Amino acid sequence: QGESFKRKITLLGSTGSIGTQTLDICEYLPETFEVEGLAAGSNVELLSEQIKKFNPKIVSVKDDSVLKDLKESLSGWDGKLPELV
């Protein structure tokens, strides 16, 4: 009783309107939510920012060309890379 735990979430559509609002809540309540995974379409710039901020374990994008762009976008980052699929 009185103990709290983090809710681990995987967010589909993380770069869309509802996805970004959900991540705002996760950022506001870091003691409550831990972002485990992100999935997005093709907004590589925003997805890269989300990866750097939330450090998910796995990230999925819509196709191989977006995956290539995402890897390039993260190439100079010194943080821990998630599994990219």
C-alpha positions in Angstrom: 0.0 0.0 0.0 1.3 3.4 -0.9 3.8 2.0 -3.4 3.7 3.3 -6.9 5.0 1.8 -10.1 5.7 3.2 -13.6 3.3 2.2 -16.3 5.3 1.1 -19.4 3.7 2.3 -22.6 4.2 1.8 -26.3 2.8 4.5 -28.4 1.5 4.1 -31.9 1.4 7.3 -33.9 3.8 9.1 -31.7 4.3 12.0 -34.1 0.6 12.7 -34.6 -1.6 15.1 -32.6 -2.8 12.5 -30.1 0.7 10.9 -29.8 2.5 14.2 -29.1 -0.2 15.1 -26.5 0.3 11.7 -24.9 4.1 12.2 -24.7 3.5 15.6 -23.2 1.7 13.8 -20.3 4.5 11.3 -20.0 7.0 14.1 -19.8 4.9 15.9 -17.2 4.5 12.7 -15.1 7.8 10.8 -15.4 7.2 9.1 -12.1 4.1 7.5 -13.6 4.9 6.6 -17.2 7.9 5.1 -19.0 7.9 5.1 -22.8 9.0 1.6 -23.9 8.3 1.9 -27.6 7.3 4.4 -30.3 5.8 3.9 -33.7 5.5 6.6 -36.4 5.0 7.1 -40.1 7.5 9.4 -41.7 8.2 12.4 -39.5 11.8 11.6 -38.9 12.7 15.0 -37.4 10.1 14.8 -34.7 10.6 11.1 -34.1 14.4 11.7 -33.6 13.6 14.3 -30.9 11.2 11.9 -29.2 13.8 9.1 -29.2 16.4 11.5 -27.6 13.9 12.7 -25.0 12.2 9.4 -24.0 14.9 6.7 -24.7 12.5 4.0 -25.8 13.8 0.4 -26.2 12.2 0.0 -29.6 11.1 2.2 -32.4 9.1 1.3 -35.6 8.6 3.3 -38.7 6.4 2.7 -41.8 9.1 1.5 -44.3 12.7 1.0 -45.1 13.3 4.4 -46.6 12.1 6.1 -43.4 14.2 3.7 -41.4 17.3 4.7 -43.3 16.5 8.4 -42.8 16.0 7.8 -39.1 19.3 6.0 -38.7 21.0 8.9 -40.5 19.3 11.4 -38.3 20.5 9.6 -35.1 24.0 8.9 -36.4 25.7 11.7 -34.5 23.8 11.2 -31.3 25.8 9.8 -28.4 22.8 8.4 -26.5 21.7 4.7 -26.4 20.0 3.8 -29.7 16.8 1.8 -29.5 16.1 -1.2 -31.6 15.0 0.3 -34.9 12.5 -1.6 -37.1 
